[in-house]
Amino acid sequence: MKTYIVVGGSRGIGNAIVHTLLKNHKVVNISRTKPEVSHDNFSHFDCDILKDDLPEIDAADGLVYCPGSINLKPINRFSLDEFRDDYEINVIGAVKAIQKYLNVIKNGNDPSIVLFSTVAAKLGMPFHASVAATKSGVEGLVKSLGAELATTLRINAIAPTVTDTDLASKLLRNDKMIDNITERHPMKKFLKPEDVAGMAEFLLSEKSSSISGQVFEMDCGIVSFKI
């Protein structure tokens, strides 16, 4: 049984990852609010990733950093502070967590780190300037750290398309919008949090022991296909 640190497991994809991993592993969750989880293998620390000192954790085999943002608006309506905030939560928070737990994870069993990007880093879409720029930073981090730590641990990212979470609720707030999103994807579907959690579980596991520095697009065909 391995131990995984999940940052941001209280909602959405992070919460689905917590529940998926708890089937076979211990999970240490770090977030501002405690998830509704009752399990002998679960522990929680209240923490704001950008404001608070991260808790001391003695042993872990992997890290999943889930916090993110979807801030969509025309470029001339973005303030520089909004760009900075998005970069802080998506990139700086991930760096902070990696720096804090790197030495702990290095000593784990087949250690692995999973971060999150977005299909918007590859597919140019209006009003996505901030999220695309910050998640592109995440992808650069994965490539660079994958090389730097190649003999020590693995690091990969998942780049999901629209996923049915609170974070994406503005994109799925009525039946017409849901239909439009569905039709835009060649596979005529979008993601559920459990879909993404399954990929995260795979990238943490020994089944992916030869994979590092990669960004996996879970795109339901929207980036990969032109139909």
C-alpha positions as CSV (number, residue, x, y, z in Angstrom):
1,M,0.0,0.0,0.0
2,K,1.4,3.3,-1.1
3,T,0.9,6.8,0.3
4,Y,0.0,9.7,-1.9
5,I,-0.2,13.4,-1.2
6,V,-3.1,15.1,-2.9
7,V,-3.2,18.9,-2.9
8,G,-6.7,20.2,-3.6
9,G,-8.8,17.1,-3.0
10,S,-11.9,18.7,-1.6
11,R,-13.8,19.2,-4.8
12,G,-14.0,18.2,-8.5
13,I,-11.2,16.2,-10.1
14,G,-9.1,16.3,-6.9
15,N,-11.9,14.8,-4.9
16,A,-12.4,12.1,-7.5
17,I,-8.7,11.3,-7.3
18,V,-8.9,11.0,-3.5
19,H,-11.8,8.5,-3.7
20,T,-10.1,6.5,-6.5
21,L,-6.8,6.2,-4.7
22,L,-8.3,5.3,-1.3
23,K,-9.5,2.0,-2.7
24,N,-5.9,0.7,-2.5
25,H,-3.7,3.4,-0.9
26,K,-3.3,5.9,1.9
27,V,-4.1,9.5,0.9
28,V,-3.0,12.7,2.6
29,N,-5.1,15.5,1.5
30,I,-4.1,19.2,1.7
31,S,-6.8,21.8,1.0
32,R,-8.6,24.7,2.5
33,T,-11.7,22.6,3.3
34,K,-11.9,19.0,4.4
35,P,-13.5,16.6,1.9
36,E,-16.4,14.6,3.0
37,V,-14.4,11.4,3.4
38,S,-14.4,8.9,6.1
39,H,-11.8,6.2,5.7
40,D,-9.0,4.7,7.8
41,N,-6.5,5.4,5.1
42,F,-7.4,9.1,4.8
43,S,-5.8,12.1,6.6
44,H,-6.3,15.8,6.0
45,F,-4.5,19.1,6.6
46,D,-6.3,22.4,6.4
47,C,-4.0,24.6,4.3
48,D,-4.2,27.5,1.8
49,I,-1.5,26.5,-0.7
50,L,-0.6,30.1,-1.5
51,K,-0.7,31.6,2.0
52,D,0.2,28.9,4.5
53,D,3.2,26.8,5.3
54,L,2.7,23.3,4.0
55,P,2.5,20.5,6.6
56,E,5.4,18.2,7.4
57,I,4.8,14.7,5.9
58,D,7.4,12.0,6.7
59,A,6.8,9.5,3.9
60,A,5.0,9.5,0.6
61,D,5.3,7.8,-2.8
62,G,3.7,10.5,-5.0
63,L,2.1,13.9,-5.3
64,V,-0.9,15.1,-7.2
65,Y,-1.4,18.9,-7.5
66,C,-5.0,19.7,-8.4
67,P,-5.7,23.4,-7.8
68,G,-6.5,25.4,-10.9
69,S,-8.6,28.2,-12.3
70,I,-10.8,28.9,-15.3
71,N,-10.9,32.6,-15.7
72,L,-12.4,33.4,-19.1
73,K,-12.8,36.9,-20.5
74,P,-11.5,39.1,-23.4
75,I,-7.8,40.1,-23.0
76,N,-8.7,43.8,-22.6
77,R,-10.8,43.0,-19.5
78,F,-8.1,41.1,-17.7
79,S,-6.2,42.9,-15.1
80,L,-2.5,42.1,-14.5
81,D,-3.4,41.0,-11.0
82,E,-5.8,38.4,-12.4
83,F,-3.0,37.1,-14.6
84,R,-0.7,37.0,-11.6
85,D,-3.4,35.2,-9.5
86,D,-3.9,32.5,-12.1
87,Y,-0.2,32.0,-12.4
88,E,0.2,31.8,-8.7
89,I,-2.4,29.0,-8.2
90,N,-1.5,27.0,-11.3
91,V,2.3,27.3,-11.4
92,I,3.7,28.8,-8.2
93,G,1.5,26.6,-6.0
94,A,2.7,23.5,-7.9
95,V,6.4,24.5,-7.5
96,K,5.8,25.2,-3.8
97,A,4.4,21.7,-3.2
98,I,7.1,20.0,-5.3
99,Q,9.9,21.8,-3.5
100,K,8.4,21.0,-0.1
101,Y,7.9,17.3,-0.7
102,L,10.6,16.4,-3.3
103,N,13.0,14.8,-0.8
104,V,10.2,12.9,0.8
105,I,8.9,11.5,-2.5
106,K,12.4,10.7,-3.8
107,N,12.6,8.1,-1.1
108,G,9.2,6.5,-2.0
109,N,8.4,3.4,-4.0
110,D,8.4,4.2,-7.7
111,P,7.8,7.9,-6.9
112,S,5.6,9.9,-9.3
113,I,4.2,13.4,-9.5
114,V,1.1,14.4,-11.5
115,L,0.2,18.0,-12.4
116,F,-2.7,19.4,-14.5
117,S,-2.7,21.4,-17.8
118,T,-5.6,21.9,-20.1
119,V,-6.5,21.4,-23.8
120,A,-6.5,25.2,-24.1
121,A,-2.7,25.1,-24.0
122,K,-2.8,23.4,-27.4
123,L,-6.1,24.5,-28.9
124,G,-6.4,28.3,-29.4
125,M,-9.7,29.4,-28.0
126,P,-11.0,32.9,-27.5
127,F,-11.0,34.3,-23.9
128,H,-8.6,31.6,-22.7
129,A,-5.5,33.8,-22.6
130,S,-4.8,33.5,-18.9
131,V,-5.6,29.8,-18.4
132,A,-3.7,28.8,-21.6
133,A,-0.6,30.8,-20.6
134,T,-0.5,29.5,-17.0
135,K,-1.1,25.9,-18.0
136,S,1.6,26.2,-20.7
137,G,3.8,27.1,-17.8
138,V,2.8,23.8,-16.1
139,E,3.7,21.9,-19.2
140,G,7.1,23.5,-19.4
141,L,7.6,22.6,-15.7
142,V,6.8,19.0,-16.5
143,K,9.2,18.8,-19.4
144,S,12.1,20.4,-17.5
145,L,11.6,18.5,-14.2
146,G,11.1,15.3,-16.1
147,A,14.6,15.7,-17.5
148,E,16.2,17.0,-14.3
149,L,14.8,14.2,-12.1
150,A,14.8,11.4,-14.7
151,T,16.8,9.0,-12.5
152,T,14.9,9.9,-9.4
153,L,11.2,10.1,-10.0
154,R,8.6,10.5,-12.8
155,I,6.5,13.6,-13.4
156,N,3.6,13.9,-15.9
157,A,0.6,16.1,-16.6
158,I,-3.0,15.5,-17.6
159,A,-4.6,18.1,-19.9
160,P,-8.4,17.5,-19.7
161,T,-11.0,19.1,-21.9
162,V,-14.2,20.4,-20.2
163,T,-14.9,18.3,-17.1
164,D,-18.2,18.2,-15.2
165,T,-17.0,20.0,-12.0
166,D,-17.9,23.1,-10.0
167,L,-14.9,24.8,-11.7
168,A,-16.5,24.4,-15.1
169,S,-20.0,25.1,-14.0
170,K,-20.2,28.4,-15.9
171,L,-19.6,26.4,-19.1
172,L,-22.3,23.8,-18.3
173,R,-25.0,25.9,-16.7
174,N,-27.9,25.0,-18.9
175,D,-29.0,22.3,-21.3
176,K,-28.2,24.3,-24.4
177,M,-24.6,24.9,-23.2
178,I,-24.2,21.2,-22.4
179,D,-25.5,20.3,-25.9
180,N,-23.1,22.8,-27.5
181,I,-20.1,21.5,-25.5
182,T,-21.0,17.9,-26.4
183,E,-21.3,18.6,-30.1
184,R,-18.0,20.5,-30.2
185,H,-16.2,17.3,-29.2
186,P,-15.8,14.7,-32.0
187,M,-16.5,11.9,-29.5
188,K,-19.8,13.7,-28.6
189,K,-19.0,13.7,-24.9
190,F,-17.0,15.6,-22.3
191,L,-15.3,14.3,-19.2
192,K,-16.4,13.2,-15.8
193,P,-14.1,13.7,-12.8
194,E,-13.8,9.9,-12.5
195,D,-12.4,9.7,-16.0
196,V,-9.5,12.0,-15.1
197,A,-9.0,10.3,-11.8
198,G,-8.4,7.0,-13.6
199,M,-5.7,8.5,-15.6
200,A,-4.1,10.1,-12.6
201,E,-4.1,6.7,-10.8
202,F,-2.4,5.1,-13.9
203,L,0.3,7.8,-14.0
204,L,1.0,7.3,-10.3
205,S,1.2,3.5,-10.6
206,E,4.0,1.2,-11.6
207,K,2.1,0.5,-14.8
208,S,3.5,3.8,-16.1
209,S,7.0,3.3,-14.8
210,S,8.6,4.1,-18.1
211,I,6.6,7.3,-18.7
212,S,7.9,10.8,-17.6
213,G,7.9,14.3,-18.9
214,Q,4.6,13.8,-20.9
215,V,1.4,15.7,-21.1
216,F,-1.6,13.5,-21.7
217,E,-4.5,15.1,-23.5
218,M,-7.9,13.8,-22.4
219,D,-9.6,15.8,-25.1
220,C,-12.6,13.6,-26.3
221,G,-11.1,14.4,-29.7
222,I,-11.4,18.1,-29.7
223,V,-7.6,18.7,-30.1
224,S,-6.7,15.4,-31.9
225,F,-9.4,15.1,-34.5
226,K,-10.8,17.2,-37.3
227,I,-14.1,15.6,-38.4
